[in-house]
Amino acid sequence: MDLYVFGAGASAAEGAPATRDLFPMAYRALGPRFDPQVQEVWEFLEAVFQRPVTGPEAFRYLPPLDEVISLIDWSLHADQGLGPEYDPPRLYRIRQALEHLVCSVLEAALDRRRPQGGPHGRFARAVAVRSPESYALVSLNYDTLLDDALRAAGLVPDYGLEDGPGRGPLLLKLHGSLNWAHCPACDAIAVLREPVAHLLARSAGLACSRCGSRRLSGVVISPTWLKRYSPGRLTRVFERALEAVRRAHRIVFIGYSLPPADVAVHHLLRRGLLTRAHPGPPSVQVITRGPSEAVLDRFRRLFGPDVAFDGSGFRGQT
């Protein structure tokens, strides 16, 4: 079986912003006062980092999104505030506002894009002629570029959220998805055709199909050094991903740099390599644009010196 692991670089090939660009892109796309939750984020940055947020250029002198969320997560973990204005309950609201910002800017950046002609579309058409049992897909991206491309190629993704095999290829989204809605009342995750995560905080129009609750939330694991993998159903997704690593004869990383902060992914890969269903190690290929020496070293330390690198970027290769 081939295992394909998609990272942020795969989505960047179709215009999705990198984490470091999310704040300035949000300011351009969502405006300074267009959205009350986004405005809360700008006010928080001004108060905590003591820099005025007056335009996209201001973020050159502010920490990137992942560092800001990590700072908030650490404060919440320690049950401590950040200055006189931001006690833990208010920090929790800011964290929710940051998740809303991430979902909103990704949806704005990728709105109305049709993936058939891009790298994801070419990839999906290439795997569509194969048996779904011959490959599995793991994605660390929230966007639905890969999901939409698979559907356009006539495939029905199996997200691994339910017991038993699905009708199509496994698509295991370890960090959640913009088109998932979680019901805290019964722990169900609904998979929708359109991204909804950026709407759920203010929408009462969606109800859980299992219990009828209207208090739904998005399923997005934010970019942070202290990732929390909840709700419980993501545990099942991780278990399916672990089994895919164990069974894979070939692992292809697409647009993924194996960052040190992704400890859960490192742990999953190491566990899978140590409990393989086959006697030999998998062959490993990394497709990413212009990898740095640090990225090359990270993959070689994990998988050995025989990793094959394609530095041309994601164009739909399988």
C-alpha positions as CSV (number, residue, x, y, z in Angstrom):
1,M,0.0,0.0,0.0
2,D,1.1,3.6,-0.7
3,L,0.6,6.2,2.0
4,Y,0.5,9.9,0.9
5,V,0.9,12.5,3.7
6,F,-0.2,16.0,2.7
7,G,1.2,19.1,4.5
8,A,0.8,22.8,4.1
9,G,3.1,23.0,1.1
10,A,0.6,21.0,-0.9
11,S,-2.2,23.6,-0.3
12,A,0.3,26.4,-0.8
13,A,0.7,25.2,-4.4
14,E,-2.9,26.2,-4.9
15,G,-2.8,29.6,-3.1
16,A,-3.4,28.7,0.5
17,P,-1.4,31.0,2.9
18,A,1.4,29.8,5.1
19,T,1.0,30.1,8.8
20,R,3.4,33.0,8.9
21,D,1.2,34.9,6.4
22,L,-2.2,34.3,8.1
23,F,-2.3,37.5,10.1
24,P,-1.5,39.9,7.3
25,M,-3.7,38.0,4.9
26,A,-6.6,38.1,7.4
27,Y,-6.2,41.9,7.7
28,R,-6.4,42.2,3.9
29,A,-9.2,39.7,3.4
30,L,-11.4,40.4,6.5
31,G,-10.6,44.0,7.2
32,P,-9.8,45.7,10.5
33,R,-13.4,45.9,11.7
34,F,-15.4,43.7,9.4
35,D,-15.8,40.9,11.9
36,P,-16.2,41.4,15.7
37,Q,-14.2,38.3,16.5
38,V,-11.4,39.3,14.2
39,Q,-11.4,42.8,15.8
40,E,-11.0,41.2,19.2
41,V,-7.8,39.5,17.9
42,W,-6.4,42.8,16.7
43,E,-7.2,44.5,20.1
44,F,-5.5,41.5,21.9
45,L,-2.3,41.8,19.8
46,E,-2.2,45.6,20.5
47,A,-2.7,45.2,24.2
48,V,-0.3,42.2,24.8
49,F,2.5,43.0,22.4
50,Q,2.1,46.8,22.7
51,R,2.3,47.4,19.0
52,P,-0.4,49.2,17.0
53,V,-2.2,47.0,14.4
54,T,-2.9,49.6,11.6
55,G,-2.4,47.5,8.5
56,P,-0.8,44.4,7.1
57,E,2.7,45.8,7.4
58,A,2.3,46.0,11.2
59,F,2.6,42.2,11.5
60,R,6.3,42.4,10.5
61,Y,6.9,43.4,14.1
62,L,4.5,41.0,15.7
63,P,4.8,37.2,16.4
64,P,3.2,34.8,13.8
65,L,-0.1,33.1,14.5
66,D,1.4,29.8,15.8
67,E,3.5,31.7,18.4
68,V,0.5,33.7,19.6
69,I,-1.8,30.7,20.0
70,S,1.0,28.8,21.8
71,L,1.4,31.7,24.2
72,I,-2.3,31.6,24.9
73,D,-2.3,27.8,25.3
74,W,0.5,28.0,27.8
75,S,-1.3,30.7,29.8
76,L,-4.4,28.5,29.8
77,H,-2.5,25.4,30.8
78,A,-0.9,27.3,33.7
79,D,-4.2,29.0,34.6
80,Q,-2.5,32.4,34.3
81,G,-3.5,35.6,32.7
82,L,-1.6,37.9,30.3
83,G,-1.6,41.3,31.8
84,P,-4.5,43.0,33.7
85,E,-7.0,42.8,30.8
86,Y,-6.7,39.2,29.8
87,D,-7.6,36.7,32.5
88,P,-7.9,32.9,31.5
89,P,-11.7,33.1,30.7
90,R,-11.0,36.1,28.3
91,L,-8.0,34.3,26.9
92,Y,-10.2,31.3,26.1
93,R,-12.5,33.6,24.1
94,I,-9.5,35.1,22.2
95,R,-8.3,31.6,21.4
96,Q,-11.8,30.8,19.9
97,A,-11.6,34.1,18.0
98,L,-8.2,33.0,16.6
99,E,-9.6,29.7,15.4
100,H,-12.4,31.6,13.8
101,L,-9.8,33.9,12.1
102,V,-7.9,30.9,10.7
103,C,-11.0,29.3,9.3
104,S,-12.3,32.5,7.8
105,V,-9.1,33.5,6.1
106,L,-8.5,30.0,4.6
107,E,-12.1,30.0,3.3
108,A,-11.6,33.5,1.9
109,A,-8.3,32.6,0.3
110,L,-9.6,29.4,-1.4
111,D,-13.2,30.6,-2.0
112,R,-14.7,29.5,-5.4
113,R,-11.5,27.7,-6.4
114,R,-12.0,24.6,-8.6
115,P,-9.3,22.1,-7.9
116,Q,-9.8,20.0,-11.1
117,G,-7.0,21.8,-13.0
118,G,-4.6,22.1,-10.2
119,P,-2.1,19.8,-8.5
120,H,-4.8,18.2,-6.3
121,G,-7.0,17.5,-9.3
122,R,-4.2,15.9,-11.2
123,F,-3.3,13.8,-8.2
124,A,-6.9,12.7,-7.7
125,R,-7.4,11.7,-11.3
126,A,-4.2,9.6,-11.2
127,V,-5.2,7.7,-8.1
128,A,-8.9,7.3,-9.2
129,V,-7.9,4.5,-11.6
130,R,-6.4,2.5,-8.7
131,S,-8.2,0.3,-6.2
132,P,-9.0,2.3,-3.0
133,E,-7.3,-0.4,-1.0
134,S,-4.0,0.2,-2.7
135,Y,-3.4,3.6,-1.1
136,A,-4.4,5.8,1.9
137,L,-4.2,9.6,2.3
138,V,-3.3,11.5,5.5
139,S,-3.8,15.2,5.5
140,L,-2.6,17.8,8.0
141,N,-4.5,20.6,6.3
142,Y,-7.9,21.9,7.2
143,D,-8.9,23.0,3.7
144,T,-11.0,20.9,1.4
145,L,-8.8,21.1,-1.7
146,L,-8.0,17.4,-1.6
147,D,-11.5,16.4,-0.6
148,D,-13.0,18.4,-3.5
149,A,-10.5,17.0,-6.0
150,L,-11.3,13.4,-5.0
151,R,-15.0,14.0,-5.4
152,A,-14.5,15.7,-8.7
153,A,-12.6,12.5,-9.8
154,G,-15.6,10.4,-8.8
155,L,-14.3,9.2,-5.4
156,V,-16.0,9.3,-2.0
157,P,-13.5,10.0,0.8
158,D,-13.7,7.8,3.8
159,Y,-12.6,10.0,6.7
160,G,-12.1,7.2,9.2
161,L,-14.7,8.6,11.6
162,E,-17.0,5.6,11.6
163,D,-16.3,1.9,12.1
164,G,-16.0,-0.3,9.1
165,P,-14.7,0.4,5.6
166,G,-16.1,3.2,3.5
167,R,-16.8,3.2,-0.2
168,G,-13.8,5.2,-1.2
169,P,-10.2,5.8,-0.3
170,L,-9.1,6.6,3.3
171,L,-8.6,10.4,3.8
172,L,-7.5,10.8,7.4
173,K,-7.4,14.5,8.4
174,L,-5.4,14.5,11.6
175,H,-5.9,18.2,12.3
176,G,-9.6,18.3,11.5
177,S,-11.3,20.0,8.5
178,L,-13.2,23.1,7.6
179,N,-16.2,21.0,6.5
180,W,-16.6,19.1,9.8
181,A,-19.0,20.1,12.6
182,H,-18.7,18.6,16.1
183,C,-21.5,18.1,18.5
184,P,-20.2,18.3,22.1
185,A,-23.5,16.8,23.4
186,C,-23.1,13.4,21.7
187,D,-19.6,13.6,20.2
188,A,-20.8,13.2,16.7
189,I,-18.9,14.7,13.8
190,A,-20.9,15.7,10.7
191,V,-19.1,15.9,7.3
192,L,-20.6,18.5,5.1
193,R,-20.0,19.4,1.5
194,E,-19.1,23.0,2.2
195,P,-16.7,24.6,4.7
196,V,-18.7,25.7,7.8
197,A,-16.1,26.0,10.6
198,H,-15.9,29.8,10.2
199,L,-19.7,30.1,10.5
200,L,-20.5,27.9,13.5
201,A,-19.8,30.4,16.3
202,R,-22.5,32.7,15.0
203,S,-24.9,30.3,13.3
204,A,-27.9,28.6,14.8
205,G,-29.1,27.1,11.5
206,L,-27.2,23.8,11.8
207,A,-28.4,21.1,14.1
208,C,-26.8,17.7,15.0
209,S,-28.4,15.0,13.0
210,R,-28.0,12.5,15.9
211,C,-29.3,14.5,18.9
212,G,-30.6,17.8,17.5
213,S,-28.3,20.0,19.5
214,R,-27.5,23.4,17.8
215,R,-24.3,24.1,19.8
216,L,-22.0,22.8,17.1
217,S,-18.3,23.7,16.8
218,G,-15.6,23.3,14.2
219,V,-13.0,20.6,14.3
220,V,-9.7,22.4,13.7
221,I,-6.5,21.7,15.6
222,S,-4.9,25.1,15.6
223,P,-1.2,25.7,14.8
224,T,0.3,25.6,18.2
225,W,3.2,24.0,20.1
226,L,0.7,22.5,22.6
227,K,-1.7,20.8,20.2
228,R,-4.8,19.2,21.9
229,Y,-6.3,16.4,19.8
230,S,-10.0,16.5,20.7
231,P,-12.8,15.6,20.2
232,G,-12.5,11.9,21.0
233,R,-13.3,10.8,17.4
234,L,-10.0,12.1,16.2
235,T,-8.5,9.3,18.3
236,R,-10.1,6.9,15.8
237,V,-8.6,8.8,12.9
238,F,-5.2,8.6,14.5
239,E,-5.6,4.9,15.0
240,R,-6.5,4.4,11.3
241,A,-3.4,6.5,10.3
242,L,-1.2,4.4,12.6
243,E,-2.4,1.3,10.9
244,A,-1.7,2.8,7.5
245,V,1.9,3.6,8.5
246,R,2.3,0.0,9.7
247,R,1.0,-1.4,6.4
248,A,2.6,1.0,3.9
249,H,5.3,-0.3,1.5
250,R,5.8,3.3,0.4
251,I,5.3,6.6,2.1
252,V,5.2,9.9,0.1
253,F,5.3,13.2,2.0
254,I,3.8,16.0,-0.1
255,G,4.5,19.6,1.0
256,Y,5.3,18.5,4.6
257,S,8.5,19.5,6.4
258,L,8.2,17.3,9.5
259,P,8.3,20.3,11.8
260,P,9.5,19.6,15.4
261,A,6.3,21.1,16.9
262,D,4.3,18.2,15.3
263,V,5.2,15.9,18.1
264,A,2.0,13.8,17.6
265,V,2.9,13.1,14.0
266,H,6.5,12.2,14.9
267,H,5.1,9.8,17.5
268,L,2.6,8.3,15.1
269,L,5.3,7.7,12.5
270,R,7.8,6.2,15.0
271,R,5.2,3.9,16.5
272,G,4.2,2.7,13.0
273,L,7.8,2.0,12.0
274,L,8.4,0.0,15.2
275,T,5.3,-2.2,14.8
276,R,5.2,-2.8,11.0
277,A,3.1,-5.4,9.4
278,H,6.0,-6.1,6.9
279,P,9.5,-7.2,7.6
280,G,11.3,-4.4,5.8
281,P,11.1,-0.6,6.1
282,P,9.0,1.4,3.7
283,S,10.5,3.4,0.9
284,V,10.2,7.1,1.5
285,Q,9.8,10.0,-0.9
286,V,9.5,13.7,0.0
287,I,8.0,16.2,-2.5
288,T,8.5,19.8,-1.4
289,R,9.7,22.9,-3.0
290,G,13.3,23.8,-2.3
291,P,13.7,21.9,1.0
292,S,16.3,23.4,3.4
293,E,19.1,21.3,4.8
294,A,17.3,21.2,8.1
295,V,14.3,19.6,6.5
296,L,16.5,17.1,4.7
297,D,18.2,16.2,8.0
298,R,14.9,15.7,9.8
299,F,13.6,13.1,7.3
300,R,17.0,11.3,7.2
301,R,17.1,11.1,11.0
302,L,13.7,9.6,11.1
303,F,13.8,7.3,8.0
304,G,17.5,6.8,7.3
305,P,19.8,8.0,4.5
306,D,17.9,6.5,1.5
307,V,15.0,9.1,1.5
308,A,14.3,10.3,-2.0
309,F,13.7,14.0,-2.4
310,D,11.8,15.9,-5.2
311,G,12.5,19.6,-4.7
312,S,10.3,20.8,-7.6
313,G,7.2,21.2,-5.4
314,F,3.8,19.5,-5.7
315,R,2.4,19.3,-9.3
316,G,0.2,16.3,-8.8
317,Q,2.9,13.6,-8.6
318,T,1.9,10.2,-7.2
